[in-house]
Amino acid sequence: MVAIAHGAVRSPNIWESPRVYELENRAADPDGHIFAAMREIRSWAGTTVADIGCGSGFHLPTLAQEAAYVVGVEPHGALLQAARRRCRTLTNVEVRHGAAQRLPIPDASVDVSHARWAYFFGPGCEPGLRELGRVMRHGGVSFVIDNDATRSTFGRWFSRWKPGYDPAQIERFWSRHGWRRRPLDIRWSFANRADFEAVVRIEFSAEHADRVIAEPGLEVDYAVNLWWREW
């Protein structure tokens, strides 16, 4: 039985299909626009970084190239072990079992936090935001990456799949909590159609996945929001 950290919010994609989600991680933002935008706001060179909801640890090695120390936090036991295997040779990386609402991190010990498509999706994530406030050092910066449903091909697919999703409400939520938004244009880029179709099927319902797959190509323009806050 896979151990799940208390209070964790189930992920509908990576928890069920980690191998396919690995394909998605490889396809998303091959140009590195997200990390580049983060660096412009706050470099993590020589700092302590927390990757919240780190999954199988895909982003941990990149963060560890510049950080003095990186702690990944993951609630799903099997993904936690995968992240530890991925980083087993990296002496400045540790992966801990826990959820965003109860981070296994000491008070005021993190300079930069990173959460990419993990837990922080607007209303309802207030317990995790309070935890960020506890673990972040004064002057530290938190980053949250999420979809921008107002534009791009992927945004069109997303808004068609979730017609009740209200981007204006999401923006009001983050602004009310003191966060800023930087809109970014990235892309999905797949090696073959089989990978593309597999990823689409873990992201959308069967009906909507069929409609997406009917569209040709291996690349998709994809708009995201980089939310950030200084503490």
LINZI-V521975 format. One record per residue. RES is the residue in one small letter. PHI is phi in degrees with one decimal (999 if undefined). D_LAST is the distance of its C-alpha to the last C-alpha in whole Angstrom. Layout:
RES/PHI/D_LAST
RES/PHI/D_LAST
This chain:
m/999/38
v/-77.4/35
a/-77.1/32
i/-115.5/29
a/-60.7/26
h/-57.6/26
g/85.7/25
a/-63.4/24
v/-94.2/25
r/-60.5/28
s/-90.7/28
p/-79.0/31
n/-118.7/31
i/-67.6/30
w/-64.0/31
e/-88.4/34
s/-138.7/35
p/-62.7/33
r/-68.8/36
v/-70.8/35
y/-64.5/32
e/-61.9/32
l/-62.5/34
e/-66.5/31
n/-58.5/29
r/-68.4/31
a/-82.0/32
a/-82.4/28
d/55.0/27
p/-64.5/30
d/-87.1/29
g/72.2/25
h/-64.8/24
i/-66.8/20
f/-63.8/20
a/-63.0/21
a/-66.6/18
m/-60.7/15
r/-61.3/17
e/-63.2/17
i/-84.7/13
r/-158.2/12
s/-68.4/15
w/-107.3/15
a/-61.1/18
g/73.7/18
t/-109.1/15
t/-97.8/15
v/-119.1/14
a/-114.9/14
d/-107.5/17
i/-94.3/17
g/72.2/20
c/-74.9/22
g/60.6/25
s/-84.2/28
g/84.4/25
f/-56.3/26
h/-90.6/23
l/-61.4/23
p/-61.0/25
t/-65.1/24
l/-62.3/20
a/-71.0/22
q/-60.9/24
e/-114.7/21
a/-75.0/19
a/-74.9/20
y/-152.5/19
v/-127.7/19
v/-116.2/19
g/-95.1/20
v/-121.6/20
e/-142.7/23
p/-82.7/25
h/-93.5/28
g/-56.8/30
a/-67.1/32
l/-67.6/29
l/-56.5/28
q/-65.9/31
a/-63.9/31
a/-64.9/28
r/-64.6/29
r/-63.7/32
r/-61.3/31
c/-106.7/29
r/-62.7/31
t/-96.7/32
l/-96.9/28
t/-73.1/28
n/-103.3/24
v/-124.5/23
e/-132.1/24
v/-119.2/24
r/-117.0/23
h/-86.6/25
g/175.3/22
a/-113.1/21
a/-62.1/17
q/-77.2/18
r/-148.4/18
l/-71.0/17
p/-82.4/19
i/-137.1/16
p/-66.6/16
d/-59.0/13
a/46.2/10
s/-123.1/12
v/-116.1/11
d/-91.2/9
v/-137.6/10
s/-119.2/11
h/-135.4/14
a/-137.4/16
r/-114.7/19
w/52.0/21
a/-144.1/20
y/70.6/19
f/-85.5/17
f/-110.7/19
g/108.2/18
p/-50.5/20
g/108.5/20
c/-96.4/17
e/-56.4/16
p/-59.4/16
g/-67.7/15
l/-64.7/11
r/-63.5/12
e/-65.6/12
l/-58.4/9
g/-60.1/7
r/-76.3/10
v/-89.0/10
m/-78.9/7
r/-76.3/7
h/-60.2/5
g/88.9/5
g/-73.2/5
v/-129.2/6
s/-107.1/8
f/-122.4/11
v/-129.9/14
i/-110.7/17
d/-147.5/20
n/-70.5/23
d/-106.3/24
a/-83.3/27
t/-89.3/28
r/-158.1/30
s/81.6/31
t/-62.6/34
f/-63.3/32
g/-60.2/30
r/-63.6/34
w/-60.9/34
f/-64.7/31
s/-68.2/32
r/-69.7/36
w/-73.5/35
k/-121.4/32
p/-64.4/34
g/-85.1/32
y/-70.7/28
d/-115.9/27
p/-58.6/24
a/-65.6/24
q/-64.0/23
i/-61.7/20
e/-64.6/19
r/-62.2/19
f/-59.5/17
w/-65.7/14
s/-62.7/14
r/-63.1/14
h/-94.0/11
g/87.3/9
w/-98.1/10
r/-112.1/12
r/-119.8/15
r/-122.0/17
p/-73.2/21
l/-130.6/23
d/-109.5/26
i/-120.5/27
r/-153.4/30
w/-91.6/32
s/-140.5/35
f/-107.4/37
a/-75.4/40
n/-157.6/42
r/-68.2/43
a/-61.5/43
d/-65.0/40
f/-57.0/38
e/-65.8/40
a/-62.8/39
v/-67.5/35
v/-57.0/36
r/-73.6/38
i/-93.3/35
e/-98.9/33
f/-129.9/35
s/-63.7/38
a/-57.1/41
e/-62.2/43
h/-72.1/40
a/-61.5/40
d/-60.0/43
r/-68.3/43
v/-66.7/40
i/-64.3/42
a/-66.9/45
e/-84.6/43
p/-80.1/44
g/109.0/42
l/-116.1/40
e/-123.4/37
v/-135.5/35
d/-73.7/32
y/-143.1/29
a/-97.1/26
v/-131.8/23
n/-107.9/19
l/-99.3/16
w/-90.0/13
w/-148.9/10
r/-149.0/6
e/-94.1/4
w/-100.4/0
